[in-house]
Every structure is written in C-alpha cells, then in structure tokens.
Amino acid sequence: MITDWHFYVLAVPAVMLIGIAKSGFSGVGLISLPMLSLVIPPMQAAAIILPILMVQDIVGVIALRRDYNRRNLFLLMIGGLFGVLLGMSLANHVSDAEVMTMVGLISCGFVIVTFLRKGGLDAPARTGSVPAGLFWGMCAGFTSFIANAGAPPVQVYLTPQKLSPATYAGTFAILFAVLNYVKFAAFIWLGQVTLPNLQVSFALFPLAIGSSLLGVYLIRRVKALFFYKIIYTLTFIVGMKLIYDGIVQIWFTQAA
C-alpha cells in the first residue's frame, strides 16, 4: 500500500473531483488521472481509480435511479459494451496518446459547431438518432477502456438534447456504472488489479462516497441553462487538455 504523503495530497482532491463528476459535471473528473500520474505510474493510477469509480457508481445509481432517459441509456449501453470489447482487442495496437488526441478533437469540434450553429446554446433541443447513439456509445466504451476518457463522446450525444440536469446525470451514472464493472472484470483478466492498489482504493472509499453525495446535492439544485453552460465549458477545456497531452506524448515518443 502507498504510504507516501505526497500521493495523498493529490489523491484527496482527485477523488473529490471524480465524485462530483459522477453526478453530471463529468468534465472535472478527467483531471484526476493526470494529477495522480504526477506521483505514480499512469497504469497504477488507473487501477486505483477504477474501484473508486465503481463505489461512486453505486451511490450515483441509488440516488439517481429514477432520473434517466431509457431510450438514450439503451442505445449508449449497447454501443458502450461493444466499445469496451473493441478496446480490449485493440489495447495493444492503439496508444493512449492517439486516443486522447482523437477524443480532444471531437470534444472541441462539438463545442465549436454548437456555438457556430444558428441559435447557439438557445437552439432547440434535438433528439439523438439511433445510429448516433450507438456510435457515440461505442466511442465512449472504447475511449473509457483505453484512456479513461469516456465522458466526452457521451456529452456529444446527450448535451444537444437538453435533458433536465437530473435526467442527464442519471443516464450518465447508470451507463458508466455498467461499463466500469465490465472494465473491472477486463482489468482482472489482463492482470492489472493487485492487492496493494486495492488497499489504497479501499482507504479512499469514504471520501469517494462523500464527494458523490455532494455531487448529487449540487446537481439537483443547479438551473438547467447554467448546468449546460458548465458542461459546454468543461467539454471544451478538457478537449484542449486532451489534445495537448496527446500531441506531447506522440511528439516525445517519436523523438525518442
């Protein structure tokens, strides 16, 4: 088990951000893995974070179990499960950097197109099509498995529909609850789950649960327009960060 205090100085805020993100403010959680990667290897950070996500998934699903869109959830789930399987089969052929760059470009492009479109944020809600739901669900499952970056593809599909914040968050919570448990089984099969990492995850569980409840409290009190302004802003910021991180990693890999 990790005993270095430097790790926990970063782990505490990282876990709190993940908990708030699980309730719908999904963009803020993507910074958690890079934070922990400053003090431990990225793969170890991912192995520690995943059980924490699974505990927070339980809290989120219980709290938001009545707030979800059945059609969206079904389409994204089917696509997402296929995406996880695709990620398992291609994990050794696609680098994290390539996936991060791709997700970043999709995220930023989505926000830019939204604001250039007539009406911008005030444009009428659009129901997502069946092919789009399956496609973005597949992208979410794939990028979640490869690079823990599954949120942006789901945001691309759900955000234009202008669901209520609670319905948006509930659909998000149930979808990633299922995908994360499937990922955990895959991680065990790939030998990435170890007892020392699980011990660290267990130590952080109380904080994970508390931060998830805080996120649920916030999501039920924020106004819809303000909520979507936050989502668009976070999606663009996270997209830019993913592009930067991906390009930097690709550059240094080629230079080496």
N, C-alpha and C positions, 0 to 999 in steps of 0.2 A: 504493500500500500504506500502511496506517495505521502511523505511527511514534510517535504519542503514547503515552508510557509509562503514562498513566492507563488507557488501554484495556487494556493487557496485565496491569495489576494486577488487573483484574476478569476478563479473558479466561482467565487460568490457572485460577483456581478454578472458573469456569463450565464449562470444558472437562472438568475432572476430575469435576465433578458429573454431567455428561452421560455420561461413560464409565461411572461406577458405576451410573447409572440404566439404561443399556442392558443391564445384566446382570440386571435384575429389580426393582431398587429404583427403579421408574420415577418416583415422585413427586418425588424430589430433583432431577431434571433440569429440571422446569418453571420453576425459579427462574433458570435460566441466561439465557434470553432477556430477562427483565426486568433482570437485572444488566448485560448488555451495552447495553441500551437507555438506561442512565443516561449513557453516554458517546457513543453513536452512534445514528442513527435506527433505530427498530424493524425496518423492512423490510431495512435493510442488515445488522442483526444476524441476522435470519432467513436472509439469503442467505449469510452467513459460516458460520453454524451448520450448515446443511444438508449441505455437503460433509464436514464433520467427522463428522456423524451417519453418513454413508454409509461412511466409513472404519471407524468403530467398528462399524457393522453387519457388515462383513466379519469383523472379529475375533470378534464375538459369535457369528455363524453358524458359523464354523470351530470355535470352542470348544464350542458347544452343539448342534452339528448332529445329534447322536443323542438329544438331550433335548428332545422336543416331543411334543405331542398332535396326531395327524394330523387327527382329526375337528374339533377346535377350530380348528386352523390353516386348514383348508379353508373352514369357514363364515365365519370372520373375514376371510379373504383376499378371498373373493367380495364380501362386504359392503363391505370396505375399499376395494377398487378402484372399486366403484360410488360410494362416498362421495367419493373423490378427484375423480372425474368431476363429481359434483354440486357439489363445492367450486369447481372450475374454472368451471362455468357460473353459479354464484351469487356468485362472489367480489366482484363489483361491486355486489351488492344486499344483502349481509349484512355488518355491521360486525364487527370483531374483538371489540369490547366486548359485543355481543349474544351472540356465540358463547361468549366466556369466561364470561359470566353463566350461560348455559344449562348449560355443562359443570360449572361450580361447583355449581349446584343439584343436578344429577344425582349428582355425587360425594358431596356431604354427605348428600343424601337416602338414598343407598345405604348409607352407613355407619350412619346413624341407624336405618334399618329393620333392618339386620343386628343391631344391639345390642338393639333392642326385640323382635326375634323370639325365640321360645322357644329357649333354649339359647345364644343369642348366638354367640360365637366357637366354642363347643363344639357347635353344631348340626351334624348330619350333612351330609356333602358332598352337593351336588345337581348332577346332570348338566345342563348347559345345553341348552335346546331348539334345534331348527334355526331357527325364526323369531327367537329371541332372539340367536343367533349372527350371523345375517345383519344384524339390526337394529343391534346394538352395533358390529359391524364397519363398517357404513355410517357410523354416528356417529363412529367413530374416524377413518376416512378423511376425512370432511368436516371435523371439527374440527382434525385434523392439518394439512390443507391451508390452512385459513383462519387458524388461530391457534396452530399448533404445540402443540396440546393434545389429542393423540390418545390418550394413555395412560389417562385416567380411564374412558372407555367400555369399553375392553378389560378394565380391572380389575373393572368392574361384572359383566362376563360370566364372567371366569376365576376370580376370588377365591372365590366360594361353592363351587367345585368342589374346592377344597383339593388341588390337584395338588402334587406334590413341588416344592420351590423350583427345582430344576434344570429340570424339565419346564415349569413356569410361565415361567421365564426364557427357555428355548429357544423356546417358542411365541411369546413376546413378541418375541424377537430376529429370528426369521425373518419374522414378519409385518411388522414395521416396516422391515426391510431392503428388502423388495419395495416397500412403499408409499413409502419415501423415494426410491428410484431412480425410481419413476414420478413423484413430485413434482418431482424434479430436472429431468426432461425437460419437465414442465409449466412450471417456472420459466424454463427456457431459452426456451420458446415465448412466455412472457409478457414476456421481456426483463429478468428480474430477476437474471441471472447475469452478472457483469462480471469482467474480469481483475484489477483491484485487490482485489476481495473474495476471489477465488480465491487470490491470493497470500497473503493473511492466513490463509486456511484451511490452505493448504499448510504455512505456518510453524508452525501449531499441531498438525499431524498427529502428530508423535512423542509429544506429551503425550496426544493423543486415544487412541493405541494403548496407551500405558502404563496409562492410567486404565481402559480397557476390560478389560485383563488383570487389573488389581486387582479390578475388579468380579466377574469370573468366579471369581477365587480366593475372594472372600468368599461368593459365592452357593453354592459347593459345601461350605462349612463351617458355614453357619448352620442351626439347627434349624428344622423346619417351623413349629411353633407361634410361635416368636419371629419368624420371617420374616413370617407373616401379621399378627401384631400390628403390625409395622413398616408393612406395606402399608396396613392399615386406617388407621393413624395418619397416614401421609403423604397418603393419599387425602383424608381429612377436612381436613387443614391446607391442602393445595393447593386443595381445593374452596373453602374460605373465602377464600383469597387471590384466586382467580379471580373469585369473586362480588364481592369488594371492588374489584378492579381494573376489572371490567366496569361496575359501578354508577358508580364515579368517572368513568370515561371517558364513559359515557352522560350523566351529570349535567353535566359540563363542556361536552360537545358541544351539549346543549340550551340551556345557559346562554349559550353563545356565539351 
